[in-house]
């Protein structure tokens, strides 16, 4: 499955795809599981951290939107959604993988509920 590119940058490369555990592989790790990749809207306040991937379309991870919550989101949605100014979702090229616990703690300190 090819992914759409934003300014020549794929949302999900083969290298990242290969690093993401399959869905439910991290259940026993709980919040110690690592979010491998970060996606964000450059013109809205939404961020997605993926810690698992079904290999086709569905991720599990932390979603920061109106609130911070753990859940499922899809690659096809990320590829099709646009922010307020019509900009596509991007992959954070400078993101350093972090545990879900570390991310949750950060967003709780910032006032986001999880």
SVG drawing of the C-alpha trace seen along z (x, -y; Angstrom):
<svg xmlns="http://www.w3.org/2000/svg" viewBox="-13 -29 28 38">
<polyline fill="none" stroke="black" stroke-width="0.4" points="0.0,0.0 1.5,-3.3 0.9,-6.3 0.3,-9.8 3.1,-12.3 3.1,-15.8 5.7,-17.9 7.6,-14.7 7.3,-13.2 5.3,-10.0 3.2,-9.8 4.2,-6.2 7.5,-4.9 8.5,-1.3 11.1,-1.8 8.5,-3.2 6.0,-0.6 8.5,2.1 9.2,0.6 5.6,0.4 4.4,3.5 1.2,5.1 -2.1,4.2 -2.4,5.6 1.3,6.6 2.0,4.0 -1.0,4.8 1.1,6.3 3.5,3.3 0.6,0.9 1.8,-2.7 5.4,-1.6 4.8,-0.9 6.6,-3.3 5.0,-5.6 7.1,-5.2 5.7,-8.0 4.0,-11.4 1.6,-13.0 0.2,-16.5 -1.9,-19.2 0.3,-22.3 -2.8,-24.5 -4.9,-23.0 -4.3,-21.6 -4.5,-17.9 -1.6,-15.4 -1.5,-11.6 1.1,-9.3 1.2,-5.7 2.5,-2.8 0.9,0.0 -0.3,0.6 -2.4,3.3 -0.1,3.3 -2.9,1.9 -4.7,-1.1 -5.4,-1.2 -3.1,-2.6 -3.4,-2.6 -1.9,-5.3 -2.4,-8.7 -4.6,-11.2 -4.5,-14.9 -7.5,-16.8 -10.3,-18.3 -8.9,-16.1 -6.0,-13.7 -7.1,-10.1 -5.9,-6.7 -7.6,-5.1 -7.6,-3.9 -7.1,-6.1 -6.6,-5.3 -3.9,-6.1 -6.5,-6.7 -8.2,-9.4 -4.8,-11.0 -4.2,-11.2 -7.5,-12.7 -8.1,-15.2 -7.2,-18.9 -6.8,-21.5 -8.5,-24.9 -6.3,-26.4 -6.6,-23.3 -3.1,-22.0 -2.6,-18.2 -1.4,-16.2 2.3,-15.8 4.7,-13.4 7.1,-15.1 10.5,-14.4 12.2,-15.5 10.1,-13.4 12.0,-11.1 10.1,-8.0 8.7,-8.1 6.6,-5.9 2.9,-6.5 3.4,-7.2 5.9,-9.9 3.6,-11.5 0.5,-11.2 2.3,-12.8 3.5,-15.7 0.0,-16.4 -1.5,-16.1 1.0,-18.7 -0.1,-20.9 -3.7,-20.6 -5.0,-18.0 -7.2,-15.3 -6.3,-11.6"/>
</svg>
